[in-house]
Amino acid sequence: MRVTIREEKKADHNRVEIMTREAFWKDDKLQKDNIGATEHYLVHLLRDGFVPDKLNLVATMDNKIVGHIMLATGSYVTDGNTQTDVLCLGPLTVDPRYQRQGIGTRLIKEGIKRAQEMNYPAIMLYGHPSYYPKFGFQNAEIYDITTKEGKNFDAFMALELYKDALSDISGKFIMHSIYEEEEWLQDAILFDKQAKFRLD
Ligand SMILES: CC(C)(COP(=O)(O)OP(=O)(O)OC[C@H]1O[C@@H](n2cnc3c(N)ncnc32)[C@H](O)[C@@H]1OP(=O)(O)O)[C@@H](O)C(=O)NCCC(=O)NCCS
């Protein structure tokens, strides 16, 4: 299997959104919110100035898109006095037909490498606590970083991008409000009614 990682192009947008919607779809969310996934709409929103081209990547196999990752700007850690910009990982998606073949791993490793080249100190995320530690992510609590509500839990993780990058940084992680689904849930429901999704 030959997987290539490259930057996303405009021509990839539909395919990436359809794949993201399918991979994240949950019927129980559909019953609650009248939509089974919103991550495809988040991808759509994040493209609008939140993700540098270098950090918006697709995985392809035989020219077919099988995975996608975004590392977004606009979030920071603050102790009330200083503010440190950090990247936020997600959404990360692998086509359900191609999962557990190392594609997610390839995307994360390439994303980390590029983030290091761009001199960011850290990547933060909310994700599966059993998936990300193998890439070096740890519970943010060990860096004395909490959510904006002052909480810590296993799914809230941080990765230093160089040695001791977070040793002098602590406080609250202020994730950009673009990630807050309640801000745009109704727009996502409208977006999801587009023909490209109904035909899926
Ligand atoms: C999570 C995801 C990106 C992983 O991509 P992938 O290409 O399947 O992952 P890899 O092949 O690199 O790694 C596979 C390993 O990851 C772990 N893994 C995969 N999916 C997982 C999940 N949902 N929860 C926890 N661990 C998971 C397993 O340990 C697996 O190893 P195994 O096959 O030996 O059990 C993919 O399953 C996906 O798109 N899921 C739906 C969307 C999603 O949840 N995105 C991430 C949000 S945090």
The ligand as a Gaussian input file, in Angstrom:
#p B3LYP/6-31G(d) Opt

LIG

0 1
 C       -9.000000       7.764000      14.906000
 C       -8.556000       7.551000      13.458000
 C       -8.150000       8.868000      12.839000
 C       -7.370000       6.593000      13.473000
 O       -6.870000       6.460000      12.160000
 P       -6.273000       5.073000      11.660000
 O       -5.637000       5.285000      10.334000
 O       -7.345000       4.058000      11.735000
 O       -5.194000       4.794000      12.787000
 P       -3.815000       4.016000      12.648000
 O       -3.965000       2.927000      11.643000
 O       -2.716000       4.975000      12.465000
 O       -3.681000       3.418000      14.079000
 C       -4.468000       2.307000      14.420000
 C       -4.464000       2.164000      15.911000
 O       -5.083000       3.293000      16.467000
 C       -5.902000       2.919000      17.542000
 N       -7.240000       3.397000      17.221000
 C       -7.846000       3.487000      16.022000
 N       -9.075000       4.008000      16.159000
 C       -9.219000       4.280000      17.461000
 C      -10.264000       4.832000      18.228000
 N      -11.437000       5.206000      17.685000
 N      -10.067000       4.960000      19.558000
 C       -8.904000       4.575000      20.125000
 N       -7.893000       4.027000      19.445000
 C       -8.056000       3.894000      18.138000
 C       -5.814000       1.443000      17.702000
 O       -4.865000       1.205000      18.710000
 C       -5.264000       0.980000      16.382000
 O       -4.398000      -0.083000      16.576000
 P       -4.922000      -1.585000      16.338000
 O       -5.411000      -1.643000      14.920000
 O       -3.694000      -2.381000      16.588000
 O       -6.014000      -1.801000      17.330000
 C       -9.685000       6.905000      12.611000
 O      -10.097000       5.720000      13.254000
 C      -10.891000       7.804000      12.380000
 O      -10.932000       8.590000      11.425000
 N      -11.929000       7.654000      13.233000
 C      -13.186000       8.403000      13.082000
 C      -12.999000       9.869000      13.336000
 C      -12.281000      10.138000      14.634000
 O      -12.654000       9.623000      15.691000
 N      -11.217000      10.998000      14.548000
 C      -10.338000      11.305000      15.651000
 C      -10.979000      12.123000      16.681000
 S       -9.924000      12.227000      18.108000

